[in-house]
Amino acid sequence: MLDLSPQQKAAVQHNQGPLLVLGGAGSGKTSLLACKVAWLVRELNTDPSQIIVLANSVAAVRSLRRGAEEQLGRKLSGLSVYGFAELGMRLIERRLATLGLRPGFSVYDRRDSETVIERLLRESLPQAADLAAAVARQIAQWKQGFASPPFSTDAPDTSTPSVSAWAYQRYEQRLQNANAIDIDDLTRKAVRLLTTDTLLLNRWRAHVRYLLVDEYDRTNACEHELVRLLATDGVILTAVADNTRTMDDRALRSTDSVARLQSDITNLRVIKLEKNFRCSNRITLALNRIVGAIGGVSDVNSPPGLHPGTPIRILRARNEQQEAEGIVSALTAHQALTGTDFRNYAILYRYHEQAPIIERALRVARVPYTAQGATSFFALSEVRDLWAYLRVLANPSDDDAFLSALNTPRRNIHHATINRLVQFAAGRRLPLLECALDPDLMNSLATEQAQALRTNLGLLAGFIERAAANADPPALVQDLLETLRYFDWLRDTSNDAKIAAQRMRNVSRVIGVLRREARKAPGAGLRALFPRLQLLAIRGDDDDPAVDGVALLTFAAACGTEFAQVYLVGFEEGLLPAGEVDPDIDSLSERHLAYLMMSRARDAITLTVAEQRRFAGWSICFPASRFLTDLPPHDLQWIDIGPGHVFTENSLVNSATYIDHSNQIPR
């Protein structure tokens, strides 16, 4: 408490009624919540089990728990720190039958949902099959907004809204048939339960005394509704939010969670934090320029004692290859000079497609890294293979998992056989596995194909029976892999022995996660464990925080994090801001995103600009971001990256370097 500002201390000690804390990046919002948990336990003798903390990112969840335990100097058993999806899962698990779900139900991630929607469109609306990704996004937006699609009896045209409205209920029916929900249903169905099941709601209200919510500005309408339901009848709410999202009434007016909170929660006290405790003076000045360009935003100052920091470097490269090599060269030179741990560096980018070339450059330089929101561990082909088997063992009704598992490794089941099975099951409106051994189907297949299908289904059915009988999950999976000779298949299909060995380690790592979760619930079978395992995959929560590696993060995954040194890749029109941006409205949210990403850095930030880059199969020339013109020119240090460029001590760590190259900003 001695290190808190008066505003922070007031927020921590506020204990009468709901509270909203507004502050910019680096103003100590997340640490304030950690301090409040510790204060409630230490000073008010609150049972940790009566406190629920909600956050929108894995990083924030980790930081909040770790911060509270450090404040108290001990582990906090019983404290619940959740993401919204995890809280939704815990509520849903209490009322499976009410929702028409069975144990072992599947949770579809974005890729799974898009696959199901694409299959649905190809079967029934083939002229719109190429809209699958857009339809999946629209359905997700409806669910997040706690809205229903417009109803129409007319056949859809080829527009995304029309096809999405047509597909919505059909997609929901597919989920129900597969004993599945999607990632957005975790919160939406939890809200439905609390709205209709008074007993469940009252039990939660009786259990919870304090509800603390981090990053409230990032919540959607459905998540807000969940908080609104829980934060009544004696439950004391403390929410923190980034106030730069509410800096202008033109921005995000219809979806502003903070405005919804202020409207729906009565007697809400508001406390504002006005100092940036994270970023150096130069970074803070740059942040003020970024958001201040809109007008109506008061400057946020660094408290006395924070260092001035280094100039903001802008690496200018010819293309994305040179850009990646330049980033790694600058990073390794700084690390060698200062001895900084690699975990203190982060490379941020907007799109997944930007990651592979950076990963290759890091591997060439033998720099350890962790990737979250990039080529996620759970997106690796061998991991998804095993995940499909886990899904079908836990939930035999999951057709998508069944199709993935049926012929991996290859077992001579032809596409024509699979297509015939899909058509047969569609006609009976039954799961694929249930139809696969139907005599009528077998009689319609060639003898060789019928035998191949019968053999492989027999193998799969045996393991499903063991899963249903609560066989030890890690042992079950080990036996399955040995029976499939999966590791032999990985060796045969990998380009070299090193790649095969890495892929086998990845599979073993999944088994390790399964073993860890099984230890937490002795005697639980795969069907009981798997919903929680799916949450780990959906969140991408696969990184060991103790690993000393450079963090590779998408913008979405970077929220809630902070690092000493940040490299922000692609500070260009088309990337930041993205696409064709309306200068009056849409650029406000893009400007906030630039502010948010730059504020991840404590000491130094490096922006990159490539004259040309390949993106989505095209070679594109993006001009430098318009936001560069808002930065203080005397604090910018331009560095042209070329073959053989060497980073010097002056260009890396000398905070006294002022180089005005404002005339070099491309227009």
VENZI-V861084 format. One record per residue. N is the residue number from 1. RES is the residue in three letters. PHI is phi in degrees with one decimal (none if undefined). BURIAL is b if it has 9 or more other C-alpha atoms within 8 Angstrom, else e. D_LAST is the distance of its C-alpha to the last C-alpha in Angstrom with 2 decimals. Layout:
n;res;phi;burial;d_last
N;RES;PHI;BURIAL;D_LAST
N;RES;PHI;BURIAL;D_LAST
This chain:
n;res;phi;burial;d_last
1;MET;none;e;48.48
2;LEU;-64.7;e;48.51
3;ASP;-89.3;e;44.85
4;LEU;-86.9;e;43.70
5;SER;-73.7;e;42.30
6;PRO;-56.9;e;44.53
7;GLN;-67.3;b;42.35
8;GLN;-63.8;b;42.43
9;LYS;-63.3;b;46.17
10;ALA;-63.7;e;46.77
11;ALA;-68.5;b;44.98
12;VAL;-62.6;b;46.98
13;GLN;-88.9;e;50.26
14;HIS;-68.2;e;49.70
15;ASN;-136.4;e;52.45
16;GLN;-125.2;e;53.34
17;GLY;92.4;b;51.36
18;PRO;-72.1;b;47.83
19;LEU;-137.0;b;44.88
20;LEU;-118.8;b;41.10
21;VAL;-109.2;b;39.09
22;LEU;-111.0;b;35.47
23;GLY;-165.7;b;33.11
24;GLY;-78.2;b;29.64
25;ALA;-60.8;b;28.93
26;GLY;80.5;b;31.17
27;SER;-87.3;b;33.57
28;GLY;89.4;b;36.47
29;LYS;-66.6;b;36.99
30;THR;-66.7;b;38.14
31;SER;-65.7;b;40.27
32;LEU;-62.2;b;41.76
33;LEU;-64.5;b;43.07
34;ALA;-61.3;b;44.53
35;CYS;-63.3;b;46.24
36;LYS;-67.9;b;47.57
37;VAL;-58.9;b;49.16
38;ALA;-62.5;b;50.83
39;TRP;-65.3;b;51.98
40;LEU;-61.6;b;53.48
41;VAL;-73.8;b;55.41
42;ARG;-78.5;b;56.50
43;GLU;-90.3;e;57.17
44;LEU;-106.0;e;58.14
45;ASN;54.7;e;59.76
46;THR;-74.6;e;57.80
47;ASP;-66.6;e;58.52
48;PRO;-54.9;b;55.24
49;SER;-69.2;b;56.14
50;GLN;-91.3;b;55.69
51;ILE;-114.2;b;52.00
52;ILE;-119.3;b;49.28
53;VAL;-116.6;b;45.69
54;LEU;-115.0;b;42.97
55;ALA;-144.3;b;39.45
56;ASN;-99.0;b;36.67
57;SER;-136.9;b;35.90
58;VAL;-59.9;b;38.09
59;ALA;-61.3;b;36.61
60;ALA;-67.5;b;37.55
61;VAL;-58.4;b;41.02
62;ARG;-62.4;e;41.66
63;SER;-63.4;b;40.37
64;LEU;-65.7;b;42.50
65;ARG;-63.9;b;45.70
66;ARG;-61.8;e;45.24
67;GLY;-64.3;b;44.43
68;ALA;-65.0;b;47.47
69;GLU;-69.0;b;49.77
70;GLU;-67.7;e;48.58
71;GLN;-62.6;b;49.28
72;LEU;-85.0;b;52.75
73;GLY;77.3;e;53.43
74;ARG;-159.2;e;54.77
75;LYS;-70.9;e;54.04
76;LEU;-111.3;e;53.92
77;SER;-76.8;e;55.97
78;GLY;95.7;e;55.74
79;LEU;-70.4;b;52.30
80;SER;-103.8;b;50.21
81;VAL;-117.4;b;46.47
82;TYR;-123.4;b;44.98
83;GLY;-83.0;b;41.89
84;PHE;-60.6;b;42.31
85;ALA;-63.7;b;43.08
86;GLU;-68.2;b;45.80
87;LEU;-63.3;b;47.42
88;GLY;-58.9;b;47.39
89;MET;-60.6;b;49.08
90;ARG;-64.8;e;51.79
91;LEU;-70.4;b;52.57
92;ILE;-62.5;b;52.65
93;GLU;-61.7;e;54.99
94;ARG;-82.4;e;57.53
95;ARG;-140.7;b;57.77
96;LEU;-59.3;b;57.21
97;ALA;-62.4;e;60.00
98;THR;-58.8;e;58.74
99;LEU;-92.3;e;55.46
100;GLY;73.6;e;57.26
101;LEU;-108.5;b;56.13
102;ARG;-118.5;e;58.29
103;PRO;-53.3;b;58.11
104;GLY;84.3;b;55.64
105;PHE;-56.3;b;53.19
106;SER;-92.3;b;49.83
107;VAL;-117.2;b;46.43
108;TYR;-84.5;b;43.76
109;ASP;-84.4;b;40.25
110;ARG;-59.6;b;37.18
111;ARG;-65.7;e;37.85
112;ASP;-60.8;b;41.53
113;SER;-61.7;b;40.86
114;GLU;-64.0;b;38.57
115;THR;-62.9;b;41.25
116;VAL;-63.3;b;43.95
117;ILE;-66.9;b;41.98
118;GLU;-63.2;b;41.13
119;ARG;-63.1;b;44.83
120;LEU;-61.0;b;45.83
121;LEU;-67.9;b;43.61
122;ARG;-63.9;b;44.75
123;GLU;-75.1;e;48.34
124;SER;-118.0;e;48.28
125;LEU;-145.2;b;45.10
126;PRO;-58.7;e;43.92
127;GLN;-67.8;e;41.64
128;ALA;-112.6;b;39.45
129;ALA;-60.3;b;39.61
130;ASP;-75.0;e;35.94
131;LEU;-94.1;b;35.13
132;ALA;-53.9;b;36.81
133;ALA;-63.9;b;33.76
134;ALA;-66.8;e;32.56
135;VAL;-64.6;b;36.16
136;ALA;-60.4;b;36.56
137;ARG;-64.8;e;33.51
138;GLN;-64.4;b;34.88
139;ILE;-63.4;b;38.33
140;ALA;-61.5;b;36.99
141;GLN;-64.7;e;35.19
142;TRP;-61.6;b;38.49
143;LYS;-67.2;b;40.39
144;GLN;-64.5;b;38.04
145;GLY;-84.2;b;38.09
146;PHE;55.1;b;41.89
147;ALA;-122.7;e;41.79
148;SER;-113.2;e;43.61
149;PRO;-70.0;e;42.28
150;PRO;-63.3;e;43.34
151;PHE;-89.3;e;46.74
152;SER;-151.8;e;47.46
153;THR;-89.5;e;50.34
154;ASP;-74.2;e;48.44
155;ALA;-64.5;e;47.28
156;PRO;-70.0;e;43.55
157;ASP;-85.5;e;41.11
158;THR;-95.8;e;38.27
159;SER;-83.6;e;35.77
160;THR;-60.9;b;34.91
161;PRO;-60.0;e;36.52
162;SER;-66.8;b;39.68
163;VAL;-66.2;b;40.09
164;SER;-64.6;b;39.40
165;ALA;-62.9;b;42.09
166;TRP;-65.1;b;44.47
167;ALA;-81.4;b;43.84
168;TYR;-55.8;b;44.05
169;GLN;-66.6;e;47.85
170;ARG;-66.8;b;48.41
171;TYR;-63.9;b;46.11
172;GLU;-61.6;e;48.04
173;GLN;-65.8;e;51.28
174;ARG;-63.5;b;50.15
175;LEU;-61.2;b;49.38
176;GLN;-62.7;b;52.80
177;ASN;-63.2;b;54.56
178;ALA;-89.8;b;52.89
179;ASN;53.3;b;53.85
180;ALA;-139.7;b;50.17
181;ILE;-132.4;b;47.51
182;ASP;-106.9;b;43.75
183;ILE;-60.4;b;41.62
184;ASP;-74.1;b;40.90
185;ASP;-68.4;b;44.66
186;LEU;-58.8;b;45.41
187;THR;-84.5;b;44.33
188;ARG;-61.6;b;45.10
189;LYS;-70.7;b;48.65
190;ALA;-63.7;b;49.27
191;VAL;-63.7;b;48.49
192;ARG;-58.1;e;50.83
193;LEU;-61.3;b;53.52
194;LEU;-66.7;b;53.31
195;THR;-74.7;b;53.37
196;THR;-105.5;e;56.48
197;ASP;-110.1;e;58.31
198;THR;-62.5;e;59.53
199;LEU;-61.8;e;61.50
200;LEU;-63.1;b;58.49
201;LEU;-62.1;b;56.41
202;ASN;-65.3;e;59.26
203;ARG;-62.4;e;59.75
204;TRP;-68.8;b;56.15
205;ARG;-63.9;b;56.31
206;ALA;-70.0;e;59.58
207;HIS;-80.1;e;58.12
208;VAL;-101.0;b;54.92
209;ARG;-105.6;b;55.06
210;TYR;-128.2;b;51.48
211;LEU;-120.7;b;48.27
212;LEU;-113.6;b;45.11
213;VAL;-127.1;b;41.74
214;ASP;-92.3;b;38.55
215;GLU;52.1;b;34.98
216;TYR;-63.0;b;36.31
217;ASP;-64.4;b;32.87
218;ARG;-95.7;e;32.50
219;THR;-76.8;b;35.77
220;ASN;-96.2;b;36.03
221;ALA;-62.1;b;38.62
222;CYS;-68.9;b;41.25
223;GLU;-65.5;b;40.96
224;HIS;-61.2;b;41.18
225;GLU;-63.3;b;44.33
226;LEU;-62.8;b;45.83
227;VAL;-63.4;e;45.30
228;ARG;-59.2;b;46.71
229;LEU;-67.8;b;49.82
230;LEU;-80.0;b;50.46
231;ALA;-92.4;b;49.75
232;THR;-141.3;b;52.84
233;ASP;54.4;e;56.55
234;GLY;91.3;e;56.41
235;VAL;-80.3;b;53.35
236;ILE;-93.5;b;51.20
237;LEU;-97.1;b;47.45
238;THR;-127.9;b;44.78
239;ALA;-120.1;b;41.19
240;VAL;-118.8;b;38.04
241;ALA;-149.5;b;34.55
242;ASP;-79.7;b;31.01
243;ASN;-78.9;b;30.68
244;THR;-71.9;b;26.88
245;ARG;-73.0;b;27.45
246;THR;-107.6;b;29.50
247;MET;-77.1;b;27.31
248;ASP;-151.1;e;26.82
249;ASP;-63.2;e;29.34
250;ARG;-71.4;e;26.74
251;ALA;-89.6;b;25.80
252;LEU;54.5;b;28.12
253;ARG;-59.4;e;30.93
254;SER;-81.9;e;33.06
255;THR;-123.5;e;32.85
256;ASP;-75.8;b;32.84
257;SER;-64.9;b;35.63
258;VAL;-65.3;b;35.95
259;ALA;-64.1;e;36.67
260;ARG;-62.6;b;39.20
261;LEU;-62.6;b;40.86
262;GLN;-65.8;b;41.20
263;SER;-79.7;e;42.66
264;ASP;-93.5;e;45.06
265;ILE;-105.4;b;46.40
266;THR;-79.2;e;48.68
267;ASN;57.7;e;49.16
268;LEU;-81.6;b;45.87
269;ARG;-84.3;e;45.23
270;VAL;-120.6;e;41.64
271;ILE;-121.0;b;40.80
272;LYS;-109.4;e;37.33
273;LEU;-102.7;b;36.16
274;GLU;-121.3;b;33.85
275;LYS;-123.9;b;33.44
276;ASN;-96.4;b;31.35
277;PHE;-91.7;b;33.91
278;ARG;-98.4;b;31.81
279;CYS;-89.3;b;28.58
280;SER;-63.4;b;28.31
281;ASN;-59.2;b;27.47
282;ARG;-67.2;b;23.94
283;ILE;-65.4;b;23.22
284;THR;-60.6;b;24.94
285;LEU;-61.5;b;22.84
286;ALA;-62.9;b;19.62
287;LEU;-63.5;b;21.27
288;ASN;-62.8;b;22.22
289;ARG;-68.3;b;18.71
290;ILE;-63.4;b;17.55
291;VAL;-82.5;b;20.47
292;GLY;-68.8;b;20.96
293;ALA;-64.9;e;17.79
294;ILE;-80.1;e;19.95
295;GLY;96.3;e;22.75
296;GLY;81.3;e;26.39
297;VAL;-114.3;b;26.23
298;SER;-76.6;e;28.28
299;ASP;-64.6;e;27.22
300;VAL;-105.9;b;28.89
301;ASN;-104.0;b;30.33
302;SER;-80.0;b;31.50
303;PRO;-67.9;e;35.28
304;PRO;-56.3;e;36.77
305;GLY;105.1;e;37.18
306;LEU;-71.6;b;34.00
307;HIS;-75.7;e;32.40
308;PRO;-66.7;e;29.12
309;GLY;83.5;b;27.67
310;THR;-88.1;b;25.33
311;PRO;-59.7;b;21.73
312;ILE;-78.4;b;19.16
313;ARG;-86.5;b;18.38
314;ILE;-124.2;b;15.27
315;LEU;-87.2;b;16.47
316;ARG;-110.1;b;14.16
317;ALA;-122.4;b;16.17
318;ARG;-75.8;b;16.38
319;ASN;-153.3;b;17.85
320;GLU;-69.4;b;19.70
321;GLN;-67.4;e;22.87
322;GLN;-65.7;b;21.52
323;GLU;-60.8;b;19.79
324;ALA;-62.3;b;23.23
325;GLU;-63.8;b;25.09
326;GLY;-66.5;b;22.86
327;ILE;-61.1;b;23.42
328;VAL;-66.5;b;27.13
329;SER;-63.7;b;27.38
330;ALA;-65.0;b;25.92
331;LEU;-65.5;b;28.11
332;THR;-68.7;b;31.27
333;ALA;-65.3;b;30.88
334;HIS;-66.1;b;30.62
335;GLN;-64.9;b;33.51
336;ALA;-66.5;e;35.66
337;LEU;-73.7;e;35.06
338;THR;-105.9;e;35.77
339;GLY;72.9;e;38.04
340;THR;-63.9;e;36.15
341;ASP;-62.7;b;37.33
342;PHE;-62.3;b;35.02
343;ARG;-65.2;b;35.38
344;ASN;-86.1;b;33.26
345;TYR;-110.1;b;30.10
346;ALA;-138.1;b;28.10
347;ILE;-117.4;b;25.39
348;LEU;-111.8;b;23.77
349;TYR;-150.0;b;22.01
350;ARG;-81.7;b;21.73
351;TYR;-116.5;e;23.70
352;HIS;-54.1;b;26.98
353;GLU;-63.9;e;25.69
354;GLN;-79.8;b;23.53
355;ALA;-74.5;b;26.72
356;PRO;-55.7;e;28.87
357;ILE;-68.8;b;26.80
358;ILE;-71.6;b;26.61
359;GLU;-60.5;e;30.33
360;ARG;-61.9;e;31.14
361;ALA;-63.2;b;29.41
362;LEU;-67.3;b;31.38
363;ARG;-65.9;b;34.58
364;VAL;-59.7;e;34.23
365;ALA;-83.3;e;33.88
366;ARG;57.1;e;36.80
367;VAL;-97.9;b;34.97
368;PRO;-67.9;b;36.66
369;TYR;-151.4;b;34.59
370;THR;-123.0;b;35.22
371;ALA;-114.9;b;33.22
372;GLN;-128.4;b;33.28
373;GLY;79.0;b;31.39
374;ALA;-106.0;b;30.47
375;THR;-78.3;b;33.18
376;SER;-57.9;b;35.67
377;PHE;-53.2;b;39.16
378;PHE;-76.3;b;40.61
379;ALA;-98.5;e;38.47
380;LEU;-64.4;b;39.97
381;SER;-59.5;e;42.19
382;GLU;-68.8;b;45.37
383;VAL;-71.1;b;44.89
384;ARG;-66.4;b;44.36
385;ASP;-58.1;b;47.49
386;LEU;-65.4;b;49.57
387;TRP;-60.8;e;48.05
388;ALA;-62.3;b;49.18
389;TYR;-65.0;b;52.70
390;LEU;-61.6;b;52.72
391;ARG;-62.5;b;51.65
392;VAL;-73.5;b;54.34
393;LEU;-67.6;b;57.00
394;ALA;-78.6;b;56.26
395;ASN;-140.0;b;55.70
396;PRO;-60.9;b;57.46
397;SER;-81.8;b;56.18
398;ASP;-77.4;b;52.55
399;ASP;-63.3;b;52.15
400;ASP;-62.7;e;48.63
401;ALA;-66.3;b;49.85
402;PHE;-60.8;b;53.02
403;LEU;-64.6;e;51.20
404;SER;-69.5;b;49.07
405;ALA;-82.4;b;52.18
406;LEU;-59.6;e;54.56
407;ASN;-126.4;b;53.47
408;THR;-127.1;e;51.81
409;PRO;-61.0;e;53.06
410;ARG;-56.5;e;53.90
411;ARG;-135.0;e;57.42
412;ASN;62.5;e;58.01
413;ILE;-101.3;b;57.28
414;HIS;-74.5;e;55.83
415;HIS;-60.2;e;53.06
416;ALA;-62.6;e;55.69
417;THR;-66.0;b;57.78
418;ILE;-64.2;b;54.94
419;ASN;-61.5;e;54.06
420;ARG;-64.4;e;57.75
421;LEU;-63.4;b;57.91
422;VAL;-61.7;b;54.87
423;GLN;-64.4;e;56.45
424;PHE;-62.0;b;59.82
425;ALA;-68.5;b;58.53
426;ALA;-62.0;e;56.47
427;GLY;-64.9;e;59.67
428;ARG;-101.4;e;61.49
429;ARG;54.4;e;58.64
430;LEU;-127.7;b;59.46
431;PRO;-59.8;b;57.54
432;LEU;-59.0;b;57.23
433;LEU;-62.3;b;59.35
434;GLU;-66.3;b;62.10
435;CYS;-90.3;b;62.23
436;ALA;-63.7;b;61.85
437;LEU;-104.6;b;65.57
438;ASP;-62.5;e;66.88
439;PRO;-56.1;e;69.70
440;ASP;-63.7;e;68.44
441;LEU;-66.8;b;65.09
442;MET;-57.9;b;66.84
443;ASN;-68.8;e;69.16
444;SER;-88.1;e;66.23
445;LEU;-103.2;b;64.78
446;ALA;-63.4;e;65.98
447;THR;-55.2;e;68.38
448;GLU;-64.0;e;66.11
449;GLN;-71.2;b;63.14
450;ALA;-61.4;b;65.36
451;GLN;-67.5;e;66.70
452;ALA;-62.6;b;63.26
453;LEU;-66.6;b;62.12
454;ARG;-62.8;b;65.40
455;THR;-63.9;e;65.26
456;ASN;-72.9;b;61.75
457;LEU;-68.2;b;62.25
458;GLY;-62.6;e;65.41
459;LEU;-61.5;e;63.54
460;LEU;-64.9;e;60.87
461;ALA;-61.8;e;63.53
462;GLY;-63.4;e;65.40
463;PHE;-73.1;b;62.47
464;ILE;-62.8;b;61.72
465;GLU;-62.1;e;65.33
466;ARG;-65.3;b;65.03
467;ALA;-63.9;b;61.88
468;ALA;-65.7;b;63.77
469;ALA;-87.7;e;66.64
470;ASN;63.2;b;64.36
471;ALA;-61.9;b;64.55
472;ASP;-54.6;b;62.83
473;PRO;-57.9;b;59.14
474;PRO;-61.0;b;58.16
475;ALA;-65.8;e;61.39
476;LEU;-60.3;b;60.86
477;VAL;-69.5;b;57.41
478;GLN;-58.5;b;58.69
479;ASP;-62.3;e;61.55
480;LEU;-61.8;b;59.22
481;LEU;-64.0;b;56.99
482;GLU;-67.5;b;60.12
483;THR;-64.7;e;61.61
484;LEU;-76.3;e;58.46
485;ARG;55.0;e;58.22
486;TYR;-66.3;b;54.56
487;PHE;-64.6;b;53.96
488;ASP;-61.6;e;55.59
489;TRP;-65.6;b;53.25
490;LEU;-62.4;b;50.20
491;ARG;-62.0;b;51.54
492;ASP;-70.0;e;52.13
493;THR;-104.0;e;48.67
494;SER;-97.6;b;46.58
495;ASN;-69.5;e;45.27
496;ASP;-151.9;e;46.92
497;ALA;-65.2;e;49.14
498;LYS;-65.8;e;46.45
499;ILE;-64.3;b;44.43
500;ALA;-60.4;b;47.71
501;ALA;-63.2;b;48.66
502;GLN;-65.5;e;45.39
503;ARG;-65.1;b;45.78
504;MET;-67.3;b;49.35
505;ARG;-63.9;e;48.28
506;ASN;-62.8;b;45.86
507;VAL;-64.5;b;48.76
508;SER;-62.9;e;51.01
509;ARG;-65.8;e;48.48
510;VAL;-62.3;b;48.71
511;ILE;-62.5;b;52.48
512;GLY;-62.7;e;52.08
513;VAL;-62.4;e;50.14
514;LEU;-61.3;b;52.92
515;ARG;-64.2;b;55.57
516;ARG;-62.8;e;53.97
517;GLU;-68.0;b;53.86
518;ALA;-65.4;b;57.43
519;ARG;-65.9;e;58.66
520;LYS;-73.3;e;57.38
521;ALA;-134.3;e;59.52
522;PRO;-55.7;e;62.70
523;GLY;87.0;e;64.41
524;ALA;-75.8;b;61.48
525;GLY;-86.8;b;60.90
526;LEU;-62.4;b;57.67
527;ARG;-63.3;b;57.62
528;ALA;-75.3;b;57.69
529;LEU;-82.5;b;55.07
530;PHE;-66.2;b;52.54
531;PRO;-54.2;b;50.78
532;ARG;-68.8;e;49.83
533;LEU;-61.6;b;48.74
534;GLN;-63.2;b;46.43
535;LEU;-62.1;b;44.71
536;LEU;-59.4;b;43.93
537;ALA;-68.7;b;42.31
538;ILE;-65.4;b;40.32
539;ARG;-77.0;e;38.99
540;GLY;69.7;b;38.34
541;ASP;-84.2;e;40.53
542;ASP;-119.2;e;41.48
543;ASP;-91.5;e;40.19
544;ASP;-87.9;e;42.60
545;PRO;-61.9;e;41.19
546;ALA;-82.5;e;43.26
547;VAL;-69.0;e;41.42
548;ASP;-90.9;b;39.39
549;GLY;-146.4;b;36.26
550;VAL;-64.0;b;32.47
551;ALA;-87.4;b;31.52
552;LEU;-104.0;b;29.30
553;LEU;-137.6;b;28.32
554;THR;-71.9;b;26.39
555;PHE;-57.3;b;24.79
556;ALA;-63.3;e;27.89
557;ALA;-75.6;b;30.27
558;ALA;-79.4;b;28.64
559;CYS;-59.5;b;29.62
560;GLY;88.0;e;32.53
561;THR;-109.7;e;31.88
562;GLU;-153.2;e;30.99
563;PHE;-144.9;b;30.59
564;ALA;-66.3;b;30.47
565;GLN;-124.5;b;27.50
566;VAL;-124.4;b;24.81
567;TYR;-111.3;b;22.28
568;LEU;-103.3;b;19.75
569;VAL;-89.0;b;18.65
570;GLY;81.3;b;15.46
571;PHE;-83.8;b;13.17
572;GLU;-137.5;b;10.79
573;GLU;-59.4;b;10.30
574;GLY;97.2;b;13.73
575;LEU;-114.4;b;15.49
576;LEU;-152.5;b;14.72
577;PRO;-75.7;b;14.39
578;ALA;-88.2;b;16.41
579;GLY;59.2;e;16.48
580;GLU;-88.4;e;15.93
581;VAL;-100.6;e;16.17
582;ASP;-66.4;e;17.79
583;PRO;-65.0;e;15.87
584;ASP;-91.1;e;19.35
585;ILE;-123.1;b;21.39
586;ASP;-62.7;b;20.26
587;SER;-66.8;b;17.27
588;LEU;-64.1;b;20.04
589;SER;-69.2;b;21.69
590;GLU;-68.4;b;18.52
591;ARG;-65.1;b;17.78
592;HIS;-63.8;b;21.40
593;LEU;-64.2;e;21.16
594;ALA;-60.0;b;18.44
595;TYR;-58.5;b;20.79
596;LEU;-64.3;b;23.76
597;MET;-71.0;b;22.57
598;MET;-64.5;b;21.44
599;SER;-77.3;b;24.81
600;ARG;-68.9;b;26.72
601;ALA;-91.9;b;26.42
602;ARG;-86.9;b;29.11
603;ASP;-107.3;b;28.41
604;ALA;-149.8;b;25.15
605;ILE;-134.3;b;22.06
606;THR;-122.6;b;19.81
607;LEU;-101.6;b;16.55
608;THR;-121.7;b;15.56
609;VAL;-134.0;b;12.55
610;ALA;-109.0;b;13.67
611;GLU;-66.0;b;12.06
612;GLN;-152.2;b;14.66
613;ARG;-146.9;b;17.34
614;ARG;-87.5;b;20.45
615;PHE;-147.1;e;20.90
616;ALA;54.1;e;23.87
617;GLY;85.4;e;24.95
618;TRP;-116.3;e;21.77
619;SER;-96.7;e;19.32
620;ILE;-125.0;e;15.83
621;CYS;-108.1;e;12.33
622;PHE;-97.2;b;10.34
623;PRO;-71.6;b;6.63
624;ALA;-61.3;b;7.04
625;SER;-61.7;b;8.71
626;ARG;-59.9;e;8.00
627;PHE;-69.3;e;11.24
628;LEU;-63.2;e;10.16
629;THR;-69.9;e;9.43
630;ASP;-87.5;b;13.08
631;LEU;-77.9;b;14.62
632;PRO;-63.8;b;16.68
633;PRO;-61.4;b;14.94
634;HIS;-73.4;b;18.42
635;ASP;-104.4;b;19.16
636;LEU;-101.0;b;16.39
637;GLN;-123.4;b;17.60
638;TRP;-85.6;b;15.35
639;ILE;-131.5;e;17.57
640;ASP;-83.4;e;16.98
641;ILE;-92.2;b;19.50
642;GLY;-138.0;e;21.56
643;PRO;-56.0;e;25.14
644;GLY;77.5;e;27.63
645;HIS;-61.8;e;25.30
646;VAL;-117.6;e;27.60
647;PHE;-83.6;b;26.77
648;THR;-98.8;e;28.71
649;GLU;-59.1;b;30.38
650;ASN;-63.6;e;28.08
651;SER;-81.3;e;24.91
652;LEU;-105.6;b;26.76
653;VAL;-131.3;e;28.97
654;ASN;-80.3;b;28.87
655;SER;-73.3;e;27.95
656;ALA;-89.5;e;28.15
657;THR;-80.8;b;25.07
658;TYR;-117.6;b;22.38
659;ILE;-126.7;b;19.52
660;ASP;-88.8;b;16.78
661;HIS;-119.3;b;13.66
662;SER;-61.5;b;11.29
663;ASN;-74.3;e;9.89
664;GLN;-92.5;e;9.00
665;ILE;-67.5;b;6.39
666;PRO;-63.5;e;3.79
667;ARG;-102.8;e;0.00
